[in-house]
């Protein structure tokens, strides 16, 4: 797929489908460079998902992760690397044109960000306490946590 990412990293854990958009690994390579060229980890089930697995994983109905033989997966859930603050990692992702123009979600309690190269417009969101929230809500919670205000 690319220098640092293999199709196995994107494969659906349910059925193994790995029909990923070629734009995504290239954008992830840029994220790796922006992050100081440190290895990035795509979470298991955080790449391509068949509709069945997407539903069982709690994914939204029109998720950019959804992959079929005729539909390429356009999303990845990437663990925030050890020693890197999520806010800094977000800015590294936002510096990648494909992610900046499409989707970036932050999951501060779970330690990962979602990036995607699909969808018709720029989207930002957060996920806190088991539910999707406005980006600003998650960002403010993240900043408070990093400052030691939130445990």
Secondary structure, DSSP 8 states (H G I E B T S, - for coil): --SS--HHHHS-TTT----B-HHHHHHHHHHHHHTTS----B-TTSS-B-HHHHHHTT--TT-TTB-BTTB-B-EEEEE--TT--HHHHHHHHHTSHHHHTSEEEEETTTTEEEEES-SSS-EEEEEETTEEE-HHHHHHHHHHHHTTS--
